[in-house]
Amino acid sequence: MKPSSPLLLLSLGFLVSGCSDETILRSDKPLTRAAATRELIDFPFPASAHSIHYLMQSGGWQDLEAYVRFDVDPRDLDSSVDALVVWNNRQMTRTLTYPRVPLSAADMPTPRRAFLPMPWWDPETIATGYYKGHLDGYALRIIADQARSRIYVYQND
């Protein structure tokens, strides 16, 4: 293909125009697992997931920011957190370690002002829980609320 090919120029135009649009998808009302699965592509909700809220923003030059919160059966809490780590490592074809640390030692994600209000994103209210996260691009920051059997997931690029 010659560098001045119309297909190459058209592809470049789509690439540039596609990198400048911002999209925000969100549900501030709790969703069932079935409804969230229809709306969220390829997110590994465990079978017991319910009361699902999310905000996903994409745009710019591969800009991504995502907040997801859901409740699970108390017996599924730890295995659901571990499954998220496995899923993310598989998606990104890497093997990041996600050590379990106390919430007091965690780097807690805070939503941008433009995303507010987000009353469902309240990890600061957790009385008993833990954090598993990594700061690499597209890695997850997972906050587990053991008292409410709730999982908060943050991801950005």
N, C-alpha and C positions, 0 to 999 in steps of 0.2 A: 504494500500500500504506500503510495507516495505521501509525503508529509502534507501536501496541500489537498489531500483527498477530502471530498465533501463529507464522507462518513466520519472521518477523524475530526473534522471541524464541528460537525453536528454532535458527536459524542462529547467533545470538550465543552461545547455550549451547555449540554444537559448536565454535565458534571459540575460546572461552575454555578449554574442556576439552581441545581439541587442542593448545593452547599450553603445557600444563603437563606433559605426558608426555615422558619422556626415553627415547630409543631408542638403543642402541648395537649396531651391526653390525660384525663383524670377522672376519678370517681371519688367524690367526697361522701357519697352515701355507701353504706356497706353492701357488698355484692356477695352472692353465693359463689361457690367454686365454679359452677357451670357458667354463670354469667361472666365471671372474671376470665375464665379460660377462653371464652369467645372473644373477649375484648383484648386480652393480653396474649400476644403470640409467644409461645415457647417459654413459659415461666413454670417451673416445677412445683406447683402447689400440691401439697400432700392431700390424700383423700379426705382427711378430716378438716381441711382448711375452710374457714367461713369468716364472715364479717371482713371482707377484703376491701381495702382502700388502696388507691394508687395515684401517683402523678408521674408522668414520663414526659420529659422535654427533650427534643432533638432539634438540631439545626446548626447553622454555621458550618465551620469546617470540622465535621464529625463531632460536634458538641453533643454530649449526652448527659442527662442527669435524671435519675429515677429514684422514687421513693415508693415502697410497697409495705403495707402493714396488713397482717392477717392473724387470726386466732386459730389455734389447733387444739386437738385433744391433748390434755396434759401428758399422756403416754407418748405422744408423737413429737413433743417439743425438741428434744435433743437430736433425734434422728432426722427431723425436718431441717434443722440447722446444718447438720452434717451433709445432708443431701444437697443443699444449696451450694456448699463448698465444692462438692464433687461436680455438680452441674456446671458451675462457673469455670472450674479448671478444664473440664471437657470442652466447653464452648470456646475457650480461649487457647486451647491446646498448650496448657502449661500445668505446672504442679506447684502452686503457691501453698505455703503452710499458713494456716489460720489458727494461731494459738488462742486458747480460751483465756481471757483476762477479766478481772473485775471491772465493773462499769466505771469505777473511779479512775481507772488507768486508760480508759477508752477515749479515742478521738471521735467525739459524737458529732454526726452531721447535722447541720442546721439549714433549713430551707431558705432560699433566697426570698427577699421581700416580695418580689414579683409573683411568687407562688402562694403567698399568704392570702387569705387564711387557710390553714391546714390543721384544724382542731384535732384531727385523728392522729397526727404525727406528734406524739407526746412522750418520747422515751425518757425525758427528764422526770417523769412521774413514777418511774419504775422503782419499787422498793427492794425487790430481790431479782437478780438476773445476772447476765454475763454478756460479754462482747466477743465476737470473733470477726476479725477484719484484716484487710490488707490495703495499703495505699496505692498499689500499682494501678495503672489505668485499666478500667473496666473490671477491676476486682470488686468484691462485695465488702460492705461493712454491715455486719449482722448483729442485731441487738436482741437478746432473748429476755423476755419478761416472764420469769418463772411463776410469779404469783398469779398472773392473768393468762398464762399459757399463750402469749402473744409474741409474734416475731416482727421485727422492723428490719427492712432491707434497704440499703442505700447503695447506689452504683453511679459512678461518673467516669468520664474519660480522663 
